[in-house]
Amino acid sequence: MRRQNGFSLIELMVVILLIGAFVLIAIPKIQTGTEINIKSASRNLTSTVKYLYNEAAFKKNIYRLMFDIEAGQYWVEVLNGNEYVHTTEPLHRKQSLPGGVHFKDVVTERSLNRSNLDDEAIFILFLPTGFVEPAAIYLETDNETYYTLATNPHTGGTKVYNEYVDVFAR
């Protein structure tokens, strides 16, 4: 009896077909996971903006929402005397964006008129008078999906766009 080494052409085609089917099913799931992550990040940031708007008015403090664009992190600081300090409150702690989501940019009216912002802290200001600095937070995924979060200075609300929108275009 002759012993056959290797696989037949039919066996190889079946394996390739199964791998192809798996890839067709898995790729949309990966993109959906990234879509879920950017939606989650936008919800968390929107909630944080509304929370700080209310917190500033209720506690009569000045807060700022700080951003580390490179690290993909944000946190809350409160004005204490003449300096901003990071508090120990759980909702003020450092947050990281979910996997596959990055800050593209954070733009405020204050930063529009300055030419060199590399050395300056990036933040959104919340005042006890019920005012949040007009700002746009731009989120981006690894596969170049963009979300824009635009703050409403008088209500503390945030409008979310599922695309890159220049909210300061004149």
JOTA-V365586 format. One line per field, one symbol per residue. psi: psi as a letter, one per 40 degrees, with the letter a starting at -180 (. if undefined). A space follows every 50 residues. Layout:
BEGIN
psi: ???
END
This chain:
BEGIN
psi: hhhhiaiidddddddddddddddddddddddddddddddddddddddddd ddddddddefihihhihgddefiiihiihhbeihihiehdeeihiiiihe hihdihhiddedeidhedeiihihhhieefhhhhihhhiiidffhiihhh ihdeeeihhhhfihhgeeh.
END
